[in-house]
Amino acid sequence: MEGSLEAPIRHDIPWRDEAWYDETALDAELRRVFDICHGCRRCFNLCDSFPILFEAIDESPNEEVDDLTAPQMKAVVDACTLCDMCFMSKCPYVPPHSFDLDFPHLIVRARAIEHRKGETSLPDRELAKMTRNGKLGTVLSGAANWATQEDNSLTRPVIEAVTGIDARAHLPAFMDIPLVNKAPGLIPAPNPAGPAFGRKVALYAGCHDNFNDGTPGEAAMRVFAHQGLEVRVEYPDCCGMPLFENGDVAAVATQANRISAHFAPLIEDGWDIVALTTSCALMLKFEWPLIEPDNEQVKLLSRHTFDVAEYVVRLSKDVGLVPIEPMAKSIAVHFACHARAQAMGPKALEMLRLIPEAKPQLTERCSGHGGKWGIFKQNFERALKVGKPTGKSLIKSNPDIVVSECPLAGPHLRQVIEAGGTTPPDRIGHPIEVMALAYGL
């Protein structure tokens, strides 16, 4: 039977169980799942994992999954960006259906086995050390930003040759001072007339917000303080999403334990936790509890973590917002995959509809970037291809403002739009920046 009348569920990730790393069992499970996907094919227009799979089957001698070779299977695994959209929006066979199909977490299992065998590439391993890289990048921001500019014909070919990062791919610039260090001098005092006065919110600055682009974080500080909230910014460490992409689940568990222990006293003291990046919110709210299901502090953090737009909408319903002046602008909103994967609905769209006379329009397609996946030479063209329909949709009505909830998707979509022959907007920022603009903050 197709589909289920029950809500989708996800199983705990049994990364401590040796059976999870059994290669024969993995091969059998990959072929079982790939055979179901072959018979369904609803995901043909998501990431390239599915076109690669279907083409390999169609060109095989018997047009059967059993014909696939190990390299063909690996090509499917390597093409997955862990966007979660097959699980969230397409697949009719997710648990509790008897087929029990969770394609993204199966890919994590495959990569975990590769990682245990030492097959994760050196660039992937080093790029996943986000806190170290961020600290070095901010200290050496001048040299780092010069060397990584797309138009630097001197250094980018060298970087490509050494690391495999495509010379054309946008790489985020580093700030001189991390957001968590400069935040105490930037956070406004709570507005005593704000409807949320007396409440407290701790912003979890993900790696990108802390080291690369503090604009969304600064906008969130001002918007929340304007509502009366006491605001603080925390960066205990990286959420581990890049490690998760590598299949290094044990390292993600370490991050989960450390960061949840950091936030537990704040939560007990009445602070809500708002993650500035959708990927971080997804990890804290959903992935960590599946990796560390017996950790009470992980569960506590999951229950008290909110996405930025989700939290603004929650405030509007709980206590109301400070009145917003009309802003008659059209806003193209990219609904980022890791926002969709939080199963909360398009909160950025809902938030921007709170602005009188604003006209937000939603685009529900993947940008194609896929974390660090899209910057590598073997993936960059594919990342542009996957993002092409998204870029077209965002600019088709010539909007006044274009935003994305994902900090990596925004610059990538600028490249997608430019590659399509259209001048991209100067910035594709976060929707919270538009709220700050509407408030004149």
Secondary structure, DSSP 4 states (H G I P E B T S, - for coil): --S-SSPP------TT-GGGG-HHHHHHHHHHHHHHHHHH-GGGGSSTHHHHHHHHHHTSTTSSGGG--HHHHHHHHHH-----HIIIII-TT-TTSTT---HHHHHHHHHHHHHHTT-S-HHHHHHT-HHHHHHHHHHTHHHHHHHH-TT-TTTHHHHHHHH-B-TTS--PPPPSS-HHHHGGGTPPPP-TTSTTTT-EEEEE--HIIIII--HHHHHHHHHHHHTT-EEEEE-SS--SHHHHHHT-HHHHHHHHHHHHHHHHHHHHTTEEEEESSHHHHHIIIIIHHHHSTT-HHHHHHHHTEEEHHHHHHHHHHHT----------EEEEE--HHHHTTTS--HHHHHHTTSTT-EEEEE-S--S-TTTGGGBHHHHHHHHHHHHHHHHHHHTT--SEEEES-TTHHHHHHHHHHHTTSPPPS--B-HHHHHHHHTT-
